[in-house]
Each structure stands twice: as structure tokens, then as C-alpha cells.
Amino acid sequence: RRRLRHSSTVPKSTASARRSLLSAPTQKWFVQYRSRCCRGSAASKSIEKFLREKMNLLQVLFLALVQQLGSIRGDDTRVWGPGLELADKLPLNARYFFVESRDGAGRIVPQQYRVLFKGHSRIGSCRVKIEQIDRVDGSSIIRYKLMETCWNVEIHVLLGERHLGQSPYRFEGKLYTENCYCPQAPLEDWMEQIGCPSEDVQINSDLIPFRAVNFSSLRPRIIQQYDKPGSVSLCDYVVKDNQIYRTCYGRYTGFKMYMDAILLSLARKTLLPD
């Protein structure tokens, strides 16, 4: 077997002081080990020294971790994002929010958080999949996906046993899943509820040349001009009574899946105008 060699740069006085950190059961184990093994042999002393150094190192790391956790305060931690602020207004396939912990000196400290999700569903407790993603800058993304519609939901964001931010976050209404057809309000009201701006500068700029568009007269002309199945494909959509209707022209129309997904997702969340 390969012989293990260890070099210790810790002064003897420091090493002696750290030995006192060993618990009584650990010291008793060393005494029993000495009596059973080859007392006084070089191998015995080398192994004993190795074990002592490892135990001291683990205790130092544990004390450092406790000190670091103690320096982080719940009120210094930022917890924000649409997964908390708009959880009951904006159904998404996966909701998310951010957590950023700071120590007493104001430095961002990456941590592993505990997120507890409590709520009710039609089959009992609310089932949810939770994932923490490191953003590398010290903060984390907490991503959670509901398996079914839930109500009376509480989201607890914890570091150890300590609540962070305004945890627990409570929602009295229902949290819908992405595939639930649950339109909540007309489009303009819904956009205001989730904080969308009243207008978009880029879209307004792009549409300046098209002040008025008469689709009824343009539709047959567009279909006639671009009716080239081998080289051109286009899709015509109609929204009526919050239902989506589509007719595609051309041979290669697989691109329709993208617009389908956008319109169907919106129709599940809000009442679209005709």
C-alpha cells in the first residue's frame, strides 16, 4: 500500500490548543485505538497524527460555517421576482424568483437555501418541483413548477431555520398552471395587473408606416401574391371569442408552432379581443 505522507505547518502550541476541541467520545476512541493498535510503532503514530489533523480541520471548517451563517441577517437578504410578486396573476410553466444574501460587511454570500412550499390541490397537498440555480454572481434563482392548480399557498424561503426577506409569502387565491384554461380578465386589465407598460417604444416605431391596415381587403391579395407552395409559406390567424383559428398556405408550415404557442398561452391567461 502507498505510504501517506503529511506535512503540518501548524505550531505545536496551536495544535495542542486545538486538541482540546475534540469531544470526550472522540478522545476516548483515540485511547482505545492506541491500546489495540501497534503502540509506539511508526505506522500507528502516523495514522493517529493524520486522523487528528483531519478531525481538527473539520472542526475549524464547521466553526467557520457557523460564524458565516450567523453573520447573515434576514433583513439584509433580497428576495424578489415574478414568482413571488405575480405568482397568482401570471401563470407560467415555471415560476421563478431571486435570492441574494449579504453578510454584515455588505458582501454577497452564495448560500444553499431551503424553500418550503405549502398549499392544497384537488388531490391533497400541492405538488411542486423546486430547483435552485446559481447565478455565479453570488445570487441564486429559485425555480418552481406546479403540477396542478393550488390554493392557500405559502412559500417559505429559509437559510437554515431563519426566514429570509418577507418569508413566508402567502397567496389566498389560486395559483394556476400553464396548461389551465383560466382567463382571468380582459387583456388591458390583465396587462395592468402584471405591470406591463401601456405602450412599447420599439413596436410603436416599427408600426409608424402602417397607421391603418384593412385586413379584409389585404388578405385575398396577400394569399394570391404569395401562393407559391414550393418557396413561400404563410399562416392566417383569427382570434374570435378567445378562440384561436388558423389557416396555413404553402408546403413547409412547421414554423406555425411558435405563433400557436404564443397565442394559445395568452388565451389561457386573459380574454383576447376579437
C-alpha positions in Angstrom: 0.0 0.0 0.0 1.1 3.5 -0.7 2.5 5.3 2.3 0.7 8.5 3.2 3.0 11.5 4.0 1.7 14.6 5.7 3.5 17.8 6.4 2.0 20.0 9.1 2.8 23.7 9.3 0.7 24.2 12.5 2.8 25.2 15.5 2.8 22.7 18.4 1.3 25.2 20.7 -1.6 25.7 18.3 -2.0 22.0 17.7 -2.2 21.4 21.4 -4.8 24.0 21.8 -6.9 22.6 19.1 -6.8 19.1 20.6 -9.0 20.3 23.4 -11.7 20.9 20.8 -12.1 17.1 20.5 -15.2 15.8 22.2 -14.9 13.3 25.1 -16.1 10.4 23.0 -13.6 11.2 20.3 -10.7 11.3 22.8 -11.9 8.0 24.3 -11.8 6.5 20.9 -8.2 7.6 20.4 -7.3 6.0 23.8 -8.9 2.7 22.8 -7.3 2.9 19.4 -3.8 3.3 20.9 -4.3 0.3 23.2 -5.5 -2.0 20.4 -3.1 -1.0 17.6 0.7 -1.3 17.5 1.6 1.0 20.3 4.6 3.1 19.6 5.1 1.9 16.0 5.8 4.5 13.3 2.6 3.4 11.4 0.5 3.9 14.4 1.8 7.4 15.1 1.5 8.4 11.5 -2.2 7.3 11.3 -3.0 8.8 14.6 -1.5 12.2 13.5 -3.4 12.0 10.2 -6.7 11.4 12.0 -6.1 14.2 14.5 -5.3 16.7 11.7 -8.4 15.7 9.8 -10.7 16.0 12.8 -9.2 19.4 13.7 -9.7 20.6 10.1 -13.3 19.5 10.1 -14.0 21.3 13.3 -12.4 24.5 12.1 -14.5 24.4 8.9 -17.6 23.8 10.9 -16.9 26.7 13.2 -16.2 28.9 10.2 -19.5 27.9 8.6 -21.4 28.6 11.8 -19.7 32.0 12.0 -20.6 32.8 8.4 -24.3 31.8 8.8 -24.5 33.9 12.0 -23.3 37.0 10.2 -26.1 36.8 7.6 -29.3 38.6 8.7 -32.7 38.0 7.2 -33.3 41.7 6.7 -30.1 42.1 4.7 -31.3 39.5 2.2 -33.1 40.4 -1.0 -35.9 38.1 -2.2 -37.7 39.3 -5.3 -39.1 38.3 -8.7 -42.3 37.5 -10.6 -42.6 34.1 -8.9 -43.5 35.9 -5.7 -44.9 39.3 -6.8 -47.1 37.9 -9.7 -47.5 34.3 -8.7 -51.3 34.5 -8.5 -51.6 36.8 -11.6 -49.2 35.4 -14.1 -49.4 31.6 -14.7 -46.2 30.3 -16.2 -44.8 26.9 -17.0 -42.2 27.6 -14.4 -42.3 30.5 -11.9 -39.1 31.9 -10.5 -37.6 34.5 -8.1 -34.2 35.6 -7.0 -32.4 35.4 -3.6 -29.3 37.5 -2.7 -27.8 37.1 0.8 -25.3 39.6 2.3 -23.1 39.4 5.4 -22.6 42.2 8.0 -20.0 43.8 5.7 -22.4 44.1 2.8 -20.7 41.4 0.7 -22.9 39.0 -1.4 -22.5 35.5 0.1 -23.6 32.5 -2.0 -25.7 30.0 0.0 -27.8 26.9 -0.3 -31.4 27.9 0.6 -34.3 25.8 1.7 -37.6 26.5 0.0 -40.8 25.0 1.5 -44.0 25.0 -0.5 -47.3 24.6 1.3 -50.7 24.5 -0.2 -53.8 22.5 -1.2 -54.9 21.0 -4.5 -57.8 18.8 -5.6 -55.8 15.6 -4.8 -54.5 16.8 -1.4 -51.2 18.6 -0.8 -49.8 20.8 -3.6 -47.2 19.0 -5.7 -44.3 21.2 -6.8 -40.9 20.8 -8.3 -38.3 23.2 -6.9 -34.8 23.9 -8.3 -32.0 26.3 -7.2 -29.8 27.7 -9.9 -26.5 29.5 -9.0 -26.2 32.8 -11.0 -22.4 32.8 -10.3 -22.5 36.5 -9.1 -23.5 35.3 -5.5 -27.2 35.3 -6.0 -29.5 32.4 -6.9 -32.6 31.7 -8.9 -35.3 29.7 -7.2 -37.4 28.0 -9.9 -40.6 26.1 -9.1 -43.1 24.3 -11.2 -46.7 23.5 -10.1 -48.0 20.1 -11.1 -51.7 21.2 -10.7 -53.7 24.3 -9.6 -53.1 25.1 -5.9 -54.7 27.5 -3.4 -53.9 28.8 0.1 -50.2 28.6 -0.9 -47.3 29.6 1.4 -43.7 29.9 0.2 -41.1 29.7 2.9 -37.6 30.9 1.9 -35.1 29.8 4.6 -31.4 29.8 5.4 -31.1 27.1 8.0 -34.1 27.8 10.2 -34.1 31.5 9.5 -36.7 33.2 7.3 -35.4 35.5 4.6 -36.9 38.6 3.1 -40.7 38.8 3.9 -41.0 35.0 4.2 -43.4 33.3 4.4 -45.1 34.6 1.3 -48.9 33.8 1.3 -51.4 33.7 -1.5 -55.0 33.4 -0.7 -56.2 33.0 -4.3 -55.4 30.2 -6.7 -52.1 29.6 -8.5 -52.9 28.2 -11.9 -50.6 26.0 -14.0 -49.6 27.0 -17.6 -51.9 24.5 -19.2 -55.0 25.6 -17.3 -57.6 27.4 -19.4 -58.3 30.1 -16.8 -58.6 33.5 -18.4 -58.8 36.0 -15.5 -59.6 39.4 -17.1 -59.7 41.4 -20.3 -56.4 42.0 -21.9 -55.9 45.6 -20.9 -56.9 45.0 -17.3 -54.6 41.9 -17.1 -51.6 43.8 -18.6 -52.1 46.5 -15.9 -52.3 43.9 -13.1 -49.0 42.3 -14.1 -47.3 45.7 -14.6 -46.9 45.8 -18.3 -46.2 49.3 -19.8 -49.1 51.0 -21.6 -47.1 51.1 -24.8 -43.8 49.8 -26.3 -41.4 52.3 -27.9 -40.0 49.8 -30.4 -43.3 48.4 -31.5 -44.7 52.0 -32.0 -41.6 52.9 -34.1 -42.0 49.7 -36.3 -45.7 50.4 -36.9 -45.4 54.1 -37.9 -45.7 53.3 -41.6 -48.9 51.3 -41.0 -51.3 53.7 -39.4 -54.3 51.8 -40.7 -54.5 48.3 -42.1 -57.6 46.8 -43.7 -57.0 43.1 -43.3 -60.3 42.2 -45.0 -59.1 43.7 -48.3 -55.4 42.7 -47.9 -56.0 39.0 -47.1 -57.0 37.8 -50.6 -54.3 39.9 -52.2 -51.6 38.5 -49.9 -52.7 34.9 -50.5 -52.8 35.4 -54.3 -49.4 37.1 -54.4 -47.6 34.6 -52.1 -49.3 31.4 -53.2 -46.1 29.7 -54.0 -46.2 26.4 -52.2 -42.7 25.3 -53.0 -40.9 28.5 -51.9 -43.3 30.6 -49.7 -45.5 29.7 -46.8 -47.7 31.9 -44.6 -50.3 31.5 -41.9 -53.5 33.5 -41.4 -54.8 33.7 -37.8 -58.1 34.8 -36.4 -59.0 35.4 -32.8 -62.7 35.1 -32.1 -64.4 34.7 -28.7 -61.0 34.0 -27.2 -60.5 31.0 -29.5 -57.6 30.8 -32.0 -58.2 29.8 -35.6 -55.5 29.3 -38.2 -55.2 28.5 -42.0 -51.8 28.0 -43.5 -50.7 28.2 -47.1 -47.6 26.6 -48.6 -45.8 23.3 -48.2 -43.5 24.0 -45.3 -45.5 25.3 -42.4 -43.8 23.9 -39.3 -43.0 27.4 -38.1 -46.6 27.8 -37.1 -45.8 26.0 -33.8 -44.2 29.2 -32.4 -47.1 31.5 -33.0 -49.6 28.8 -32.0 -47.8 28.5 -28.6 -47.8 32.3 -28.0 -51.5 32.9 -28.9 -52.8 29.8 -27.0 -50.8 30.7 -23.9 -52.2 34.2 -23.9 -55.8 32.9 -24.4 -55.4 30.7 -21.3 -54.4 33.7 -19.2 -56.6 36.6 -20.4 -59.6 37.4 -22.6 -58.2 38.5 -26.0 -60.1 41.0 -28.2 -61.5 39.7 -31.4 
